[in-house]
């Protein structure tokens, strides 16, 4: 590595090259040391890992030279060369070298030098730190616990654009740690994690998005994030990301929507078609996220209209899994008073009646649940009867699935109590399963314990809303 010829041979003797390198570092001039270090950096992809491992302590020693004193002078060219070489070694392969560098203390050296560095040196230090913290959990812990976060935030407050993306990516890595997220809230620095979700590599944006979802669980932090413009950032990431990114963005956006003030803005930002895509996708967790968030967004009538429009399309065009998921959402939305007319006017009920007769068992189960919920409302009963649901429901009384039978009997019980439809279902009154459930429903209603199906699971502990304010 020191001279020209050995570096050109196909199979250099790396032990000999290492001894030459060590001799130069030990006794050479600064110019010779810089040349040897740069040459090592340029050949770092070819040098065996065990040789590189031997060089790391020497490079850290150079990086630390003068750092243990009260010295505010900028780093030297030799230190810059050492930082560049460490960055090249850290980038080697699968991150093994970055982990080793973190283990032997390079993070300490990088953090101590950063406040004194500028220009090219600062950029090299930041890039090296990014690689190390990306791979090494020990390094992330060190940065979080030893003032590194404050340094990163300080640089973000003042730095130029040439290193800003690297700093944001470092922040997105650090924010995966709970204590860092708490500090970002305490320091009033959430704007940077929002910025990190909107720019940079997709890996970094996904990490920032995940952190936003975790931060947004608390009401005050969620409010701050929304004020900082997080909703359009998450919607854009939801739109352009691959499937994994869409899941993270969709979940975090769902967390943001879990308050009455943000239900409309999330819908207006264009999120509903993206959740419809998730509902139609193959990923089971994506379907679950979409179902959960639809049931939150559907609290606002304008959102419910758009959601049901997508659900009708899915019920007509998609596969059985997507149809079952769409029927499940309609089941939940049927619990909202304003959604009953939306579902009725959308044409969904006639499609659901057809699926009740010919769909898969899962589809029938979810449709029966939706019918049971709709049947508590007069307009819902009218729409079901007009669509021909009653004969199909009667036929399903003999279905083997207990939950489906329960839903069917609950629906027919509500029809039986309605004078307009009592005669049409009178023949089933003597069916034991019908009588048993009807008696149980009467008992529940008498004790005032009957409740409609609740909102679906959400990742937020409470959803505070008032229909009068939506």
NORPE-V328926 format. One record per backbone hydrogen bond with DSSP energy under -0.5 kcal/mol. CO is the residue of the C=O (numbers start at 1). NH is the residue of the N-H. Records with the same first field share a line. If there is no record, write none. Layout:
CO = NH / NH
This chain:
4 = 8
5 = 8 / 9
6 = 9
9 = 12
12 = 14
13 = 17
14 = 18
15 = 19
16 = 20
17 = 21
18 = 22
19 = 23
20 = 24
21 = 25
22 = 26
23 = 27
24 = 28
29 = 33
30 = 34
31 = 35
32 = 36
33 = 37
34 = 38
35 = 39
36 = 40
37 = 41
38 = 42
39 = 43
41 = 44
43 = 46 / 47
48 = 51 / 52
49 = 53
50 = 54
51 = 55
52 = 56
53 = 57
54 = 58
55 = 59
56 = 60
57 = 61
58 = 62
59 = 63
60 = 64
61 = 65
62 = 65
64 = 67 / 68
66 = 69
69 = 71
70 = 72
76 = 80
77 = 81
78 = 82
79 = 83
80 = 84
81 = 85
82 = 86
83 = 87
84 = 88
85 = 89
86 = 90
87 = 91
89 = 92
90 = 98
92 = 95 / 97
95 = 99
96 = 100
97 = 101
98 = 102
99 = 103
100 = 104
101 = 106
102 = 105
105 = 109
106 = 110
107 = 111
108 = 112
109 = 113
110 = 114
111 = 115
113 = 116 / 117
114 = 117
118 = 121 / 122
119 = 123
120 = 124
121 = 125
122 = 126
123 = 127
124 = 128
125 = 129
126 = 130
127 = 131
128 = 132
129 = 133
130 = 134
131 = 135
132 = 136
135 = 137
136 = 140
137 = 141
138 = 142
139 = 143
140 = 144
141 = 145
142 = 146
143 = 148 / 149
147 = 151
148 = 152
149 = 153
150 = 154
151 = 155
152 = 156
153 = 157
154 = 158
155 = 158 / 159
160 = 163 / 164
161 = 165
163 = 167
164 = 168
165 = 169
166 = 170
167 = 171
168 = 172
169 = 173
170 = 174
171 = 175
173 = 176
174 = 177
177 = 181
178 = 182
179 = 183
180 = 184
181 = 185
182 = 186
183 = 187
184 = 189
185 = 188
189 = 192 / 193
190 = 194
191 = 195
192 = 196
193 = 197
194 = 198
195 = 198 / 199
201 = 205
202 = 206
203 = 207
204 = 208
205 = 209
206 = 210
207 = 211
208 = 212
209 = 213
210 = 214
211 = 215
212 = 216
214 = 217
215 = 218
218 = 222
219 = 223
220 = 224
221 = 225
222 = 226
223 = 227
224 = 228
225 = 230
226 = 229
229 = 233
230 = 234
231 = 235
232 = 236
233 = 237
234 = 238
235 = 239
236 = 240
237 = 241
242 = 246
243 = 247
244 = 248
245 = 249
246 = 250
247 = 251
248 = 252
249 = 253
250 = 254
251 = 255
252 = 256
253 = 257
254 = 258
255 = 258
257 = 259
259 = 262 / 263
260 = 263 / 264
262 = 266
263 = 267
264 = 268
265 = 269
266 = 271
267 = 270
270 = 274
271 = 275
272 = 276
273 = 277
274 = 278
275 = 279
276 = 280
277 = 281
278 = 281
283 = 287
284 = 288
285 = 289
286 = 290
287 = 291
288 = 292
289 = 293
290 = 294
291 = 295
292 = 296
293 = 296 / 297
294 = 298
296 = 299
297 = 300
300 = 304
301 = 305
302 = 306
303 = 307
304 = 308
305 = 309
306 = 310
307 = 311
308 = 312
309 = 313
310 = 314
311 = 315
312 = 316
313 = 317
314 = 318
319 = 323
320 = 324
321 = 325
322 = 326
323 = 327
324 = 328
325 = 329
326 = 330
327 = 331
328 = 332
329 = 333
330 = 334
332 = 335
333 = 336
335 = 337
336 = 339 / 340
337 = 340 / 341
338 = 342
339 = 343
340 = 344
341 = 345
342 = 346
343 = 347 / 348 / 349
344 = 347
347 = 351
348 = 352
349 = 353
350 = 354
351 = 355
352 = 356
353 = 357
354 = 357 / 358
355 = 359
360 = 364
361 = 365
362 = 366
363 = 367
364 = 368
365 = 369
366 = 370
367 = 371
368 = 372
369 = 373
370 = 374
371 = 375
373 = 376
374 = 377
377 = 381
378 = 382
379 = 383
380 = 384
381 = 385
382 = 386
383 = 387
384 = 389
385 = 388
388 = 392
389 = 393
390 = 394
391 = 395
392 = 396
394 = 397
395 = 398
396 = 399
400 = 402
401 = 405
402 = 406
403 = 407
404 = 408
405 = 409
406 = 410
407 = 411
408 = 412
409 = 413
410 = 414
411 = 415
412 = 416
413 = 417
415 = 418
417 = 419
418 = 421 / 422
421 = 425
422 = 425
423 = 426
425 = 428
426 = 429
428 = 431
431 = 434 / 435
432 = 436
433 = 437
434 = 438
435 = 439
436 = 440
437 = 441
438 = 442
439 = 443
440 = 444
441 = 445
442 = 446
443 = 447
444 = 449 / 450
445 = 448
462 = 464
463 = 465
464 = 260
466 = 469 / 470
467 = 470
